[in-house]
Amino acid sequence: MHDPARSQVRVRRIAGAALIAGFAIAGCAADTGTPADTGAPSRGGGGDPTAVDVTLQEWAIVPSTASAPAGDLTFAVSNEGPNDIHEFVVLKTDLDPGDLPTDEAGAVTEDGEGIEVIDEIEDIPVGESQDLSVTLEAGSYVLICNIYDEDENEAHYAMGMRAAFEVTE
């Protein structure tokens, strides 16, 4: 006679064994020193770009880390809104993030003295993500959203959308 409770226990044991075997195989692969090719950037080492997650939101830029090693970096940028389109600009500068040169509306003057625009992603809609891959040398950087919304008279930088970022040797 078939005992459903006993069958459930057997299924759980098989599933558990399969899960443990999967972890064991993954652990062996990790011991080779070569990261598995998942299609996503690694978090450093092996010549792969360092990945930094960045959240854009009203009114902040929140990187997953405040620093990264010099070399190839990929910023994985997500706009969490909740309402506004944002952009992501990487600036090399020794200026404090709150002291960048601005125009009369409060937007950063990107060709201003003491800053160098490295690269940017323009107009990231709410709920979307984009990657920006750059090669950065050691030094100080500022990550900003530099959108000025004429309808709402809001300079996103002036509203607080800026973060210091350090690149180390």
N, C-alpha and C positions, 0 to 999 in steps of 0.2 A: 504494500500500500504506500502511496506517495504521501510524504510528510512535508507540507509547505514550509514550515518553520525550519526544518533541516535543510531544505533547498536554498532558503534565503541565507543561512549561515555559510553554505558552500559557495554561493555566489559572492558573498562578501569576502571570504577567504581568497578566492581566485582574484577578485578585483584588488585586494590588498597586496597580494603577491605580485601582480602585474605592476602596481604602482611602485613598490619597492624595487623591482627589477628596472623600471624606467629611471628611477633616481640613481641606481647603481651604474647604469650605462652612462647617464649624464655625468656622473662623478668621474668615471674613467675618461670620458672625452675631455673634461676640464683639466685633468692631470697632464694632458699632452702639451700644455702651454700654448696651444693654438685655439683661439676663440672659435666657437661654432659659428657658421655663417647663417645668421638669422635675418640678414638684410638690414638690420638696424645698426647704427654706429655703436662701437664699444665705448666704454668709459675710460679709454686710455690704454697705452701699451700696445706692443705689436705693430706699431706704425699706423694703426687705425686712428681715425679722428676721435678726439674727445667729444662726447656728447654732453650738452648742457640744456636741460629743459628750462623753458622760460614761459611764464604765464603773464599775459597782458590783461589788465582789468581796470575798471574805473576805480581809482586813479593810482595805479601802481604797476611797476614792472618787477616781477618776482622770479629771479633766476634760482635754479635748484642749488647752485653753489655760487659763492662770491669770487671764486678764483679757479684757474685752470692752468695746466702747463703750456708753455709756448709750443706752437706748431699748428697742426690742422685741428680746427674745432668745428663742430656742427651744432648750431643753436636750433633746437626743436621748439618753435614758438607757437603758442596757442593763445587765441583771443577768447577769453572767458567773459568779455563784455561787462555787464549784461546788455548794454545798449549801443555802444559806439564801435565803429570801425577804428582799428588802431594800426600803427606801423611800428617797425622795429629797426632802430638805427644803431650801429656800432660806431662809436667815436673814440679815437685815441687822443688822450689829453691828460695833462697833469693837473688840470683845474678840478676843483671840488664839483661833484655832480649838480649842486644847486647854484653854482656860479658861472655857468656857461653863458656866453654872450647871447643876448636875445634881442628881437626887434620890439617895436612898441606894443605889439599884441601879446608878447610873452613866448613866442616860438623861438627856438634856437636858430641863430644865424649860422648855418652850417659851414659857411666859408669864413667864419669869424676867426680872429686871432687866437692861437693856442689850441685849436682843435683840428683834427683830421678825420674826415668821414672815411671809414673803412669799407662799409657796405650796408645795405638795408633791404628790408622787405616792405613794400608799400601796400597799404589798404588791405589788411587782413580782416575779413568779415567776422562777426561774432560767431563763435562756435567752430571756426575753422583753424587749421594748423598748417604751418609751412616751415620748411627747414632753410637755414642759411649756413652755408659752409664757407669758412674763411681760414686764412692762415695768419695767425697773430704772433708777433714777437713779444718778448717780455716787456711789461710796462703797465701803465694805468689806462683804463678805458671807462667809458660811461655808456650805458645802454639807455636809449630814450625812445619815447614815442613823440614825434615832432609834428603831429597833426594840429592844425588850427581850424576849428569849426566856426565859420562866420555866423551861421544861424544861431548858435548857442553862445557865441563869443567866448569860446573855451580854447585855450592853448594847452594841449595835453601835458606838455613838459611842465608848464607853470602850475598845473593841477597836481603835480607830484609824480608823473610817469618818467622816472629816472632811477637808475641804480648804478652804483660803482661796481666795477669788475676789474680784477687784477689778473694779469697773466705773468706767471712765474717762469724762471729758467728751468 
